[in-house]
């Protein structure tokens, strides 16, 4: 083995080196300042070159040898061979991404979104930058499951920035996403329905009942108003119910009453011979006993028939009383109907709001339905993501022989998480600003609930939406939404034509606050203020008064309250200031025409009630007269049975008295025939 001589200069430092190269080749690879100073002091700078000092001792040369090895070692961190292999591998990755990875990612994203939205999804122009962890897509189209020929939404250019740490753990954490545009409800050329996912058919909306009429007081016709509203009067059905109850009572008890009548008649015939017995003509105890036996048998039959007739009277009386109660309610309903008809004549009674409310309710419901559909689908998809994302985390994990893996919160990522999505774009002069935060497959692993902010504005109007959906296990409120709007155009078209109004236009400002709890209850409250309101083509006194009032008032105020508890029926209430406006505008007109109109209405309604309504109770085939006549006949049967029973009881008493008398006479005769001896003392 060759031994290096002590005190020799290391080969690395034997050649002279330029001053500007000394730092690059030597000093930069030394870490400690004292080692740098040792190396610098071991060289002499002459004519721009560093040369080794010949006067160094053995200890200094030994230290220089150590520094030479350290410099060589540090220089060797980057190896040419591995660097070339790494470059080739990176190039292969780029080629793989361009040819294979992008299409594979497109398919994976389409499959994942299709499963979430239950409809066809189309992703185009995807490019994945593995070094920057960025994904770009030219567009995404998501079909509407319930309307396959319509897109739920479609986007323009989308850019995504991924979290590298989450990707290494096999998770998808999109730290930030942006879209050039987002459009809703666009048409599709091909159906977006997918096999295995059923389209949810909405229940057919019940037809809206016709509203109350806006009466023209100047040309009022009581008969015309009565004919128009006749089908909606509650007394119609009330009288029908009473007549049906009377008819049912007569039908139910007719056969039983006939049977009781026949029983009474038969009993009268069979009891005639017993009742005709001349008690005084019976001279023997045997004859009296035979007669008593016949009377007692007749009395037993009378009691059975009396029970039968009593049951008929009792049951029929109960049914007739029930029908009479319905008759009383029917007359009360007729009085209420007359009062209701009179309210149409008095504009201060609330008739204006009652006339407009059905149309307003339908308009508000239809307008809100589109947005509620999007909100319901968003909650449905978020809940579906949560269900799938928490499934694996909640499953029990097997314990290995060496223990259990502990997942610390710092390293816990949901399977999918979208930290921030933003879009700011304009379509046909309307600016859209959309921000979505913290949408994930496991909301319990993210610090905040899902929030969505949407702003839609033009030069003259603006709508701002802010919603929070908290799907975490400890949350009390499922969602909370706040909406404000201003400068919104209102045009009801022909929605109010049935109440004598050709149209309505104005400009609205509104606010809405709604919330839903995890128990299933939902509530919302909205205030709407309509300025510059204008009725088009108003017909009739009240409609014209509303039009005049709108021209003089600052705004029409509408309040809407909505509540639903769980699966119960929703409560939907509307309040406005229309009644006070109309009442003030029509005060003079009402005083002039109301008294005359009420008198005409009283006459017309009394005639209607006396003929059509009361006539239902006296209709052919029974009804009230048939039931009451049957009850009187049943009572007669009961009276006849009771009278027959009393007669038989009297006959029985006579026979019993006759039997006692005969027994007494027989005893006296016996005593007379006995010879009693006389005792002598």
C-alpha positions as CSV (number, residue, x, y, z in Angstrom):
1,X,0.0,0.0,0.0
2,X,1.4,3.4,-1.0
3,X,1.7,5.9,1.9
4,X,1.4,9.6,1.2
5,X,4.3,11.6,2.5
6,X,3.5,13.9,5.3
7,X,3.8,17.6,4.6
8,X,3.2,17.6,0.9
9,X,0.8,20.0,-0.9
10,X,-2.6,18.5,-1.8
11,X,-2.8,18.0,-5.6
12,X,-6.0,20.2,-5.8
13,X,-4.0,23.2,-4.7
14,X,-0.6,22.7,-6.6
15,X,-1.7,24.7,-9.7
16,X,-2.1,28.5,-9.7
17,X,-5.7,29.7,-10.0
18,X,-7.1,33.0,-11.2
19,X,-8.4,35.3,-8.6
20,X,-12.0,35.3,-9.9
21,X,-12.0,31.5,-10.0
22,X,-10.7,31.1,-6.5
23,X,-14.1,31.9,-4.9
24,X,-16.1,29.7,-7.4
25,X,-13.9,26.6,-7.2
26,X,-12.7,26.6,-3.6
27,X,-14.3,29.0,-1.1
28,X,-18.0,28.4,-2.1
29,X,-17.7,24.7,-1.2
30,X,-16.4,25.5,2.4
31,X,-19.0,26.0,5.1
32,X,-17.1,27.3,8.2
33,X,-15.6,30.8,8.1
34,X,-12.4,29.7,9.9
35,X,-11.8,27.1,7.3
36,X,-12.2,29.7,4.6
37,X,-9.8,32.0,6.3
38,X,-7.2,29.1,6.6
39,X,-7.5,28.4,2.9
40,X,-7.2,32.1,1.9
41,X,-4.1,32.6,4.2
42,X,-2.4,29.5,2.7
43,X,-2.2,31.2,-0.8
44,X,-0.3,34.2,-2.1
45,X,-1.9,36.6,-4.6
46,X,0.5,37.6,-7.4
47,X,-0.4,39.1,-10.7
48,X,-4.0,38.2,-10.4
49,X,-3.3,34.5,-9.5
50,X,-3.4,32.6,-6.3
51,X,-0.3,30.4,-5.6
52,X,0.4,28.0,-2.7
53,X,2.6,29.5,0.0
54,X,5.8,27.3,0.2
55,X,6.4,28.1,3.9
56,X,3.5,26.1,5.4
57,X,4.2,23.7,8.2
58,X,3.1,20.1,8.4
59,X,0.0,20.9,10.5
60,X,-1.3,23.5,8.0
61,X,-0.7,21.1,5.1
62,X,-2.6,18.4,6.9
63,X,-5.6,20.8,7.4
64,X,-5.4,21.7,3.7
65,X,-5.6,18.0,2.8
66,X,-8.9,17.8,4.8
67,X,-10.2,20.9,3.1
68,X,-9.3,19.5,-0.3
69,X,-11.4,16.3,0.4
70,X,-14.3,18.4,1.6
71,X,-14.2,20.6,-1.5
72,X,-14.1,17.5,-3.8
73,X,-17.0,16.0,-1.9
74,X,-19.2,19.0,-2.1
75,X,-18.5,19.5,-5.7
76,X,-19.8,16.0,-6.4
77,X,-23.4,16.5,-5.2
78,X,-24.5,16.9,-8.8
79,X,-23.6,13.9,-10.9
80,X,-23.7,14.0,-14.6
81,X,-25.1,10.5,-15.0
82,X,-28.0,10.8,-12.6
83,X,-28.7,14.3,-14.0
84,X,-28.9,12.9,-17.6
85,X,-31.2,10.1,-16.4
86,X,-33.4,12.5,-14.5
87,X,-33.7,14.7,-17.6
88,X,-34.7,11.7,-19.8
89,X,-37.3,10.6,-17.2
90,X,-38.7,14.1,-17.0
91,X,-39.0,14.2,-20.8
92,X,-40.8,10.9,-20.8
93,X,-43.2,12.3,-18.2
94,X,-43.9,15.2,-20.5
95,X,-44.5,12.9,-23.5
96,X,-46.7,10.6,-21.4
97,X,-48.7,13.6,-20.1
98,X,-49.3,15.0,-23.6
99,X,-50.2,11.7,-25.1
100,X,-51.8,9.6,-22.3
101,X,-52.3,11.5,-19.0
102,X,-54.4,14.4,-20.2
103,X,-57.1,12.1,-21.8
104,X,-57.0,9.9,-18.7
105,X,-57.5,12.8,-16.4
106,X,-60.4,14.1,-18.6
107,X,-62.1,10.7,-18.3
108,X,-61.6,10.6,-14.6
109,X,-63.0,14.1,-14.0
110,X,-66.0,13.4,-16.3
111,X,-66.7,10.1,-14.4
112,X,-66.4,11.8,-11.0
113,X,-68.6,14.7,-11.9
114,X,-71.1,12.5,-13.6
115,X,-71.5,10.4,-10.4
116,X,-72.0,13.6,-8.3
117,X,-74.4,15.3,-10.7
118,X,-76.1,12.1,-11.9
119,X,-75.9,13.4,-15.5
120,X,-73.5,13.6,-18.5
121,X,-70.5,15.8,-18.0
122,X,-68.2,16.9,-20.9
123,X,-64.6,18.2,-20.2
124,X,-62.7,19.6,-23.1
125,X,-59.1,20.9,-23.6
126,X,-57.6,19.6,-20.3
127,X,-53.9,20.2,-19.8
128,X,-52.0,19.0,-16.6
129,X,-48.7,20.7,-15.6
130,X,-47.1,18.3,-13.1
131,X,-44.2,20.6,-12.2
132,X,-46.5,23.6,-11.3
133,X,-49.4,21.4,-10.1
134,X,-51.8,23.2,-12.3
135,X,-54.7,21.9,-14.4
136,X,-56.4,23.9,-17.2
137,X,-59.6,23.1,-19.0
138,X,-61.1,24.8,-22.0
139,X,-64.7,24.2,-20.8
140,X,-66.9,22.0,-18.6
141,X,-70.6,21.2,-19.4
142,X,-72.8,19.5,-16.8
143,X,-76.2,18.4,-17.9
144,X,-79.3,18.8,-15.8
145,X,-80.5,15.3,-14.5
146,X,-84.1,16.5,-14.4
147,X,-84.0,18.3,-17.8
148,X,-81.7,16.2,-20.0
149,X,-81.8,18.6,-22.9
150,X,-80.6,21.5,-20.7
151,X,-77.2,22.1,-19.1
152,X,-77.3,22.7,-15.3
153,X,-74.3,24.9,-16.0
154,X,-71.4,25.3,-18.4
155,X,-68.1,27.1,-17.9
156,X,-65.5,28.9,-20.0
157,X,-61.8,28.4,-19.4
158,X,-61.0,26.9,-15.9
159,X,-57.7,27.0,-14.1
160,X,-57.0,24.8,-11.0
161,X,-54.1,24.9,-8.6
162,X,-53.5,21.7,-6.7
163,X,-51.9,21.2,-3.3
164,X,-48.8,19.0,-3.8
165,X,-48.8,17.6,-0.2
166,X,-52.4,16.4,-0.7
167,X,-51.7,14.9,-4.1
168,X,-48.8,12.8,-2.6
169,X,-51.4,11.4,-0.1
170,X,-53.7,10.5,-2.9
171,X,-56.2,13.3,-2.2
172,X,-57.5,16.1,-4.4
173,X,-57.1,19.5,-2.7
174,X,-57.8,22.3,-5.1
175,X,-56.4,25.3,-3.3
176,X,-57.7,27.8,-5.9
177,X,-59.8,27.6,-9.0
178,X,-61.0,30.3,-11.4
179,X,-63.4,30.3,-14.4
180,X,-63.6,32.7,-17.3
181,X,-67.4,32.4,-17.4
182,X,-70.3,30.4,-16.0
183,X,-73.7,30.1,-17.8
184,X,-76.8,28.4,-16.4
185,X,-79.7,26.6,-18.2
186,X,-78.1,26.6,-21.7
187,X,-79.6,24.2,-24.3
188,X,-78.0,20.9,-25.3
189,X,-78.1,19.2,-28.7
190,X,-77.8,15.7,-27.2
191,X,-79.6,14.4,-24.1
192,X,-77.5,14.5,-20.9
193,X,-79.4,11.6,-19.2
194,X,-77.3,8.7,-18.0
195,X,-78.5,5.1,-17.5
196,X,-79.0,4.2,-13.9
197,X,-80.1,7.7,-12.8
198,X,-83.8,8.4,-12.7
199,X,-85.1,11.8,-13.7
200,X,-87.0,13.3,-10.8
201,X,-90.5,14.2,-12.1
202,X,-92.0,17.2,-10.3
203,X,-95.6,16.8,-9.1
204,X,-98.1,18.6,-11.2
205,X,-98.8,22.0,-9.8
206,X,-102.4,22.3,-8.7
207,X,-104.4,24.9,-10.6
208,X,-104.5,28.3,-8.8
209,X,-108.1,29.0,-7.7
210,X,-109.7,32.1,-9.2
211,X,-109.3,35.2,-7.1
212,X,-112.0,37.4,-5.7
213,X,-113.6,39.8,-8.2
214,X,-112.7,43.5,-8.3
215,X,-116.3,44.8,-8.4
216,X,-117.3,47.7,-10.6
217,X,-119.5,49.6,-8.2
218,X,-120.9,52.0,-10.9
219,X,-122.2,49.2,-12.9
220,X,-123.0,46.8,-10.1
221,X,-125.2,43.7,-10.7
222,X,-126.0,41.6,-7.6
223,X,-127.2,38.7,-9.7
224,X,-124.1,38.8,-11.9
225,X,-121.8,38.8,-8.8
226,X,-123.9,35.9,-7.3
227,X,-123.7,33.8,-10.4
228,X,-119.9,34.3,-10.7
229,X,-119.2,33.4,-7.1
230,X,-121.9,30.7,-6.7
231,X,-119.5,27.8,-7.3
232,X,-117.2,29.1,-4.5
233,X,-119.9,29.6,-1.9
234,X,-119.4,27.3,1.1
235,X,-123.2,27.1,1.8
236,X,-123.6,25.0,-1.4
237,X,-121.7,22.1,0.0
238,X,-123.1,22.7,3.5
239,X,-126.7,22.3,2.3
240,X,-125.7,19.3,0.2
241,X,-124.2,17.7,3.4
242,X,-127.3,18.4,5.4
243,X,-129.7,17.0,2.7
244,X,-127.5,13.9,2.3
245,X,-127.6,13.3,6.1
246,X,-131.4,13.5,6.1
247,X,-131.7,11.2,3.1
248,X,-129.2,8.7,4.6
249,X,-131.2,8.7,7.9
250,X,-134.4,7.9,6.1
251,X,-132.8,5.2,3.9
252,X,-131.0,3.6,6.8
253,X,-134.1,3.3,9.1
254,X,-136.9,2.8,6.6
255,X,-136.8,-1.0,6.5
256,X,-136.4,-1.3,10.3
257,X,-139.3,1.0,10.9
258,X,-141.4,-1.0,8.5
259,X,-140.5,-4.2,10.4
260,X,-141.4,-2.6,13.7
261,X,-144.8,-1.4,12.3
262,X,-145.6,-4.9,11.1
263,X,-144.6,-6.3,14.5
264,X,-147.0,-3.9,16.3
265,X,-149.8,-4.7,13.9
266,X,-149.3,-8.4,14.2
267,X,-149.2,-8.1,18.0
268,X,-152.4,-6.1,18.0
269,X,-154.2,-8.8,16.0
270,X,-152.9,-11.6,18.2
271,X,-153.7,-9.8,21.4
272,X,-157.2,-9.0,20.5
273,X,-158.6,-12.3,21.7
274,X,-156.8,-12.0,25.0
275,X,-158.0,-8.4,25.6
276,X,-161.6,-9.4,24.8
277,X,-161.8,-12.0,27.6
278,X,-164.7,-11.3,30.0
279,X,-163.0,-11.9,33.3
280,X,-166.3,-12.1,35.2
281,X,-167.5,-15.0,33.0
282,X,-164.6,-17.1,34.2
283,X,-166.0,-19.3,37.0
284,X,-163.2,-21.7,37.7
285,X,-159.6,-21.3,38.8
286,X,-158.5,-23.4,35.9
287,X,-160.1,-21.0,33.4
288,X,-158.5,-18.0,35.0
289,X,-155.1,-19.7,35.1
290,X,-155.4,-20.5,31.3
291,X,-156.3,-16.9,30.6
292,X,-153.4,-15.6,32.7
293,X,-151.0,-17.7,30.8
294,X,-152.2,-16.3,27.5
295,X,-152.0,-12.7,28.8
296,X,-148.5,-13.1,30.1
297,X,-147.3,-14.6,26.8
298,X,-148.8,-11.6,25.0
299,X,-147.1,-9.2,27.5
300,X,-143.7,-10.8,26.8
301,X,-144.2,-10.3,23.0
302,X,-145.2,-6.7,23.6
303,X,-142.0,-6.0,25.6
304,X,-139.9,-7.4,22.7
305,X,-141.8,-5.2,20.1
306,X,-141.5,-2.2,22.5
307,X,-137.8,-2.7,22.6
308,X,-137.7,-2.9,18.8
309,X,-139.7,0.2,18.2
310,X,-137.7,2.0,20.9
311,X,-134.4,1.2,19.1
312,X,-135.8,2.5,15.8
313,X,-136.9,5.8,17.5
314,X,-133.6,6.2,19.3
315,X,-131.4,5.5,16.3
316,X,-133.5,7.6,13.9
317,X,-133.6,10.5,16.4
318,X,-129.8,10.5,16.6
319,X,-129.4,10.6,12.8
320,X,-132.0,13.3,12.5
321,X,-130.4,15.4,15.2
322,X,-127.1,15.1,13.4
323,X,-128.7,16.2,10.1
324,X,-130.4,19.1,11.9
325,X,-127.0,20.2,13.2
326,X,-125.6,20.2,9.7
327,X,-128.7,22.2,8.6
328,X,-127.9,24.8,11.2
329,X,-124.3,24.9,10.1
330,X,-125.5,25.3,6.5
331,X,-127.6,28.3,7.4
332,X,-124.6,29.8,9.2
333,X,-122.5,29.2,6.1
334,X,-125.1,31.0,4.0
335,X,-124.8,34.0,6.4
336,X,-121.0,33.9,6.1
337,X,-121.3,33.7,2.3
338,X,-123.5,36.8,2.2
339,X,-121.0,38.6,4.4
340,X,-118.2,37.6,2.1
341,X,-120.1,38.8,-1.0
342,X,-120.7,42.1,0.7
343,X,-117.0,42.5,1.4
344,X,-116.4,42.6,-2.4
345,X,-118.6,45.8,-2.4
346,X,-116.6,47.4,0.4
347,X,-113.1,48.2,-0.9
348,X,-111.8,48.7,2.6
349,X,-112.6,45.1,3.6
350,X,-109.5,43.5,2.1
351,X,-111.1,42.4,-1.2
352,X,-108.4,44.1,-3.2
353,X,-105.6,42.0,-1.6
354,X,-107.8,38.9,-1.8
355,X,-108.3,39.5,-5.6
356,X,-104.6,40.0,-6.3
357,X,-103.0,37.4,-3.8
358,X,-103.5,34.2,-5.9
359,X,-101.8,35.8,-8.9
360,X,-99.0,37.3,-6.8
361,X,-98.5,34.0,-5.0
362,X,-98.2,32.1,-8.3
363,X,-95.8,34.7,-9.7
364,X,-93.6,34.7,-6.6
365,X,-93.7,30.9,-6.5
366,X,-92.7,30.5,-10.1
367,X,-89.9,33.1,-9.8
368,X,-88.5,31.5,-6.6
369,X,-88.8,27.9,-8.0
370,X,-85.9,28.3,-10.4
371,X,-83.6,29.4,-7.7
372,X,-84.8,26.9,-5.2
373,X,-84.2,24.2,-7.7
374,X,-80.5,25.2,-8.0
375,X,-80.2,25.5,-4.2
376,X,-81.8,22.1,-3.6
377,X,-79.5,20.5,-6.2
378,X,-76.4,22.2,-4.6
379,X,-77.4,20.9,-1.2
380,X,-78.1,17.4,-2.6
381,X,-74.7,17.2,-4.3
382,X,-72.8,18.5,-1.3
383,X,-74.6,16.0,1.0
384,X,-73.8,13.2,-1.5
385,X,-70.1,14.2,-1.5
386,X,-70.1,14.2,2.3
387,X,-71.8,10.7,2.4
388,X,-69.1,9.3,0.1
389,X,-66.2,11.2,1.7
390,X,-66.9,10.2,5.3
391,X,-67.6,6.5,4.6
392,X,-64.0,5.4,4.6
393,X,-63.1,7.5,7.6
394,X,-65.8,6.1,9.8
395,X,-65.1,2.5,8.9
396,X,-63.2,0.6,11.7
397,X,-59.5,0.0,10.9
398,X,-57.8,-3.3,11.5
399,X,-55.2,-3.3,14.2
400,X,-51.8,-4.7,13.0
401,X,-49.5,-6.8,15.2
402,X,-47.3,-3.7,15.7
403,X,-50.1,-1.3,16.7
404,X,-52.5,1.2,15.1
405,X,-51.7,4.0,12.7
406,X,-52.7,7.3,14.2
407,X,-53.9,10.1,11.8
408,X,-53.0,13.5,13.2
409,X,-55.2,16.5,12.3
410,X,-52.2,18.2,10.6
411,X,-52.1,15.5,7.9
412,X,-55.8,14.8,7.5
413,X,-57.1,15.7,4.1
414,X,-60.6,15.0,2.7
415,X,-60.7,12.9,-0.5
416,X,-61.8,16.1,-2.3
417,X,-61.5,19.7,-1.2
418,X,-62.1,22.9,-3.2
419,X,-60.6,25.7,-1.2
420,X,-61.6,28.6,-3.4
421,X,-63.4,29.0,-6.7
422,X,-63.8,32.4,-8.3
423,X,-65.3,33.7,-11.5
424,X,-65.7,37.3,-12.7
425,X,-67.1,37.8,-16.2
426,X,-69.7,39.7,-18.2
427,X,-72.4,38.4,-20.5
428,X,-74.5,40.8,-22.6
429,X,-73.7,43.7,-20.4
430,X,-74.3,41.9,-17.1
431,X,-71.4,41.3,-14.8
432,X,-71.3,38.1,-12.8
433,X,-69.1,37.6,-9.8
434,X,-69.0,34.2,-8.2
435,X,-67.0,33.0,-5.2
436,X,-67.3,29.5,-3.7
437,X,-65.2,28.4,-0.6
438,X,-64.5,25.2,1.2
439,X,-66.5,22.6,-0.7
440,X,-65.3,19.2,0.4
441,X,-66.2,15.5,0.7
442,X,-65.7,15.6,4.4
443,X,-66.8,18.9,5.9
444,X,-65.6,17.9,9.4
445,X,-62.0,18.1,8.2
446,X,-62.2,21.7,7.0
447,X,-62.2,24.7,9.2
448,X,-65.2,26.6,7.7
449,X,-68.6,25.7,6.2
450,X,-69.3,26.0,2.5
451,X,-69.9,29.6,1.5
452,X,-71.2,30.9,-1.9
453,X,-71.3,34.6,-2.9
454,X,-72.9,35.7,-6.1
455,X,-73.3,39.2,-7.5
456,X,-75.1,40.0,-10.7
457,X,-75.2,43.6,-11.7
458,X,-75.7,46.0,-14.6
459,X,-75.5,49.8,-14.8
460,X,-79.1,50.1,-13.3
461,X,-79.7,47.0,-11.2
462,X,-77.9,44.6,-8.8
463,X,-78.6,41.3,-7.0
464,X,-76.3,40.1,-4.3
465,X,-76.6,36.6,-2.8
466,X,-74.6,35.2,0.1
467,X,-75.2,31.6,1.3
468,X,-73.7,29.4,3.9
469,X,-74.2,25.6,4.0
470,X,-72.8,23.9,7.1
471,X,-72.7,20.1,6.7
472,X,-70.5,19.4,9.6
473,X,-71.8,17.0,12.2
474,X,-72.0,19.6,15.0
475,X,-73.9,22.2,12.9
476,X,-77.4,23.4,14.0
477,X,-78.3,25.3,10.9
478,X,-78.1,23.4,7.6
479,X,-78.1,26.6,5.5
480,X,-78.5,30.4,5.8
481,X,-79.1,32.7,2.8
482,X,-79.3,36.4,2.4
483,X,-80.3,38.2,-0.8
484,X,-80.6,41.8,-1.6
485,X,-81.6,43.5,-4.9
486,X,-82.3,46.9,-6.3
487,X,-83.4,48.4,-9.6
488,X,-85.1,45.1,-10.6
489,X,-87.7,45.5,-13.3
490,X,-91.2,44.1,-12.6
491,X,-93.6,43.1,-15.4
492,X,-96.5,40.8,-14.5
493,X,-97.7,40.5,-18.1
494,X,-101.3,39.1,-18.3
495,X,-101.1,37.4,-14.9
496,X,-103.8,39.7,-13.4
497,X,-106.3,39.6,-16.4
498,X,-108.8,37.5,-14.4
499,X,-109.3,40.4,-11.9
500,X,-109.7,43.1,-14.5
501,X,-106.1,44.3,-14.8
502,X,-104.3,44.2,-18.2
503,X,-100.8,44.3,-16.7
504,X,-98.5,45.7,-14.1
505,X,-95.0,47.3,-14.3
506,X,-92.6,48.9,-11.9
507,X,-89.1,48.8,-10.4
508,X,-88.4,46.7,-7.3
509,X,-86.0,46.6,-4.4
510,X,-86.0,43.6,-2.2
511,X,-84.3,41.7,0.6
512,X,-84.6,38.1,1.7
513,X,-83.4,36.1,4.7
514,X,-83.9,32.4,4.8
515,X,-82.6,29.5,6.9
516,X,-83.0,25.7,7.2
517,X,-82.2,23.5,10.2
518,X,-80.9,20.0,10.3
519,X,-84.3,18.9,11.6
520,X,-85.9,19.8,8.2
521,X,-87.6,23.1,9.1
522,X,-87.3,25.9,6.5
523,X,-88.2,29.6,6.9
524,X,-87.8,32.6,4.8
525,X,-88.9,36.3,5.0
526,X,-88.8,38.8,2.2
527,X,-89.6,42.4,1.9
528,X,-90.3,43.9,-1.6
529,X,-90.8,47.6,-2.3
530,X,-92.1,48.4,-5.8
531,X,-91.6,52.0,-7.0
532,X,-93.1,53.6,-10.1
533,X,-95.9,51.0,-10.0
534,X,-98.3,51.3,-12.9
535,X,-101.5,49.3,-13.7
536,X,-102.2,48.8,-17.4
537,X,-105.8,48.8,-18.8
538,X,-107.6,48.7,-15.4
539,X,-111.3,47.9,-15.7
540,X,-113.9,48.4,-12.9
541,X,-114.1,50.9,-10.1
542,X,-111.6,49.2,-7.7
543,X,-109.0,48.4,-10.4
544,X,-109.2,52.1,-11.5
545,X,-108.8,53.2,-7.9
546,X,-105.7,51.0,-7.5
547,X,-104.2,52.6,-10.6
548,X,-104.8,56.1,-9.3
549,X,-103.5,55.2,-5.9
550,X,-100.2,53.8,-7.4
551,X,-99.6,57.1,-9.2
552,X,-99.8,59.1,-6.0
553,X,-98.0,56.7,-3.6
554,X,-94.2,56.3,-3.1
555,X,-94.1,52.5,-3.3
556,X,-96.1,49.4,-3.0
557,X,-94.9,47.3,-0.1
558,X,-95.2,43.5,-0.2
559,X,-94.1,41.2,2.6
560,X,-93.7,37.4,2.1
561,X,-93.4,34.9,4.9
562,X,-92.7,31.2,4.2
563,X,-92.5,28.5,6.9
564,X,-92.4,24.7,6.7
565,X,-91.8,22.3,9.7
566,X,-90.3,19.0,8.5
567,X,-92.6,17.2,6.2
568,X,-95.7,19.3,7.1
569,X,-97.6,21.6,4.8
570,X,-95.9,24.9,4.1
571,X,-97.3,28.2,5.2
572,X,-97.2,31.0,2.7
573,X,-98.5,34.5,3.6
574,X,-98.5,37.7,1.7
575,X,-99.1,41.2,3.1
576,X,-99.3,44.5,1.2
577,X,-100.4,48.1,1.7
578,X,-102.9,47.9,-1.2
579,X,-105.9,47.8,1.0
580,X,-105.2,51.1,2.7
581,X,-104.4,52.7,-0.7
582,X,-107.6,51.5,-2.3
583,X,-109.7,52.3,0.8
584,X,-108.5,55.9,0.8
585,X,-109.0,56.3,-3.0
586,X,-112.5,54.8,-3.0
587,X,-113.9,56.3,0.2
588,X,-116.3,58.7,-1.7
589,X,-117.3,56.2,-4.3
590,X,-118.0,53.5,-1.7
591,X,-120.3,55.8,0.3
592,X,-122.2,56.6,-2.8
593,X,-122.8,53.1,-4.1
594,X,-122.2,50.6,-1.3
595,X,-125.7,51.0,0.4
596,X,-127.6,50.5,-2.8
597,X,-125.4,47.6,-3.8
598,X,-125.8,45.8,-0.4
599,X,-129.6,46.1,-0.6
600,X,-129.6,44.5,-4.1
601,X,-127.3,41.8,-2.9
602,X,-129.5,41.0,0.2
603,X,-132.6,40.5,-2.1
604,X,-130.7,38.4,-4.6
605,X,-129.1,36.2,-2.0
606,X,-132.4,35.6,0.0
607,X,-134.0,34.5,-3.2
608,X,-131.1,32.2,-4.0
609,X,-131.1,30.7,-0.4
610,X,-134.8,30.3,-0.3
611,X,-135.1,28.4,-3.6
612,X,-131.9,26.7,-4.4
613,X,-130.4,26.1,-1.0
614,X,-133.5,25.4,1.1
615,X,-134.9,23.5,-1.8
616,X,-132.2,20.9,-1.4
617,X,-133.6,19.9,2.0
618,X,-137.1,19.4,0.5
619,X,-135.9,17.5,-2.6
620,X,-137.7,14.5,-3.9
621,X,-136.8,11.0,-2.6
622,X,-136.8,12.0,1.1
623,X,-134.3,14.4,2.5
624,X,-135.6,16.4,5.5
625,X,-139.3,15.8,5.1
626,X,-138.8,12.0,4.5
627,X,-136.6,11.7,7.6
628,X,-138.9,13.7,9.9
629,X,-142.0,11.9,8.6
630,X,-140.3,8.5,9.3
631,X,-139.4,9.6,12.8
632,X,-143.0,10.6,13.5
633,X,-144.2,7.2,12.3
634,X,-141.7,5.4,14.4
635,X,-142.8,7.3,17.4
636,X,-146.4,6.3,16.6
637,X,-145.3,2.6,16.5
638,X,-143.6,3.1,19.9
639,X,-146.7,4.7,21.3
640,X,-148.9,1.9,20.0
641,X,-146.7,-0.8,21.5
642,X,-146.6,1.0,24.8
643,X,-150.4,1.3,24.8
644,X,-150.9,-2.3,24.0
645,X,-148.6,-3.2,26.8
646,X,-150.6,-1.1,29.2
647,X,-153.8,-2.8,28.1
648,X,-152.3,-6.2,28.6
649,X,-151.0,-5.2,32.1
650,X,-154.6,-4.1,33.0
651,X,-156.0,-7.4,31.8
652,X,-153.4,-9.4,33.7
653,X,-154.3,-7.5,36.9
654,X,-158.0,-8.2,36.4
655,X,-157.3,-11.9,36.0
656,X,-155.1,-12.0,39.0
657,X,-157.8,-10.3,41.1
658,X,-160.3,-12.8,39.7
659,X,-158.1,-15.7,40.6
660,X,-157.8,-14.3,44.2
661,X,-161.5,-13.9,44.5
662,X,-162.2,-17.4,43.3
663,X,-159.6,-18.8,45.7
664,X,-161.2,-16.9,48.6
665,X,-164.7,-18.2,47.7
666,X,-163.4,-21.7,47.5
667,X,-161.9,-21.5,50.9
668,X,-165.1,-20.1,52.4
669,X,-167.1,-23.0,50.9
670,X,-164.7,-25.5,52.3
671,X,-165.0,-24.1,55.8
672,X,-168.8,-24.2,55.6
673,X,-168.8,-27.9,54.6
674,X,-166.7,-28.9,57.6
675,X,-168.6,-30.2,60.7
676,X,-166.9,-28.8,63.8
677,X,-167.7,-30.8,67.0
678,X,-169.0,-28.9,70.1
679,X,-167.0,-29.2,73.3
680,X,-168.8,-29.6,76.6
681,X,-167.3,-28.5,79.9
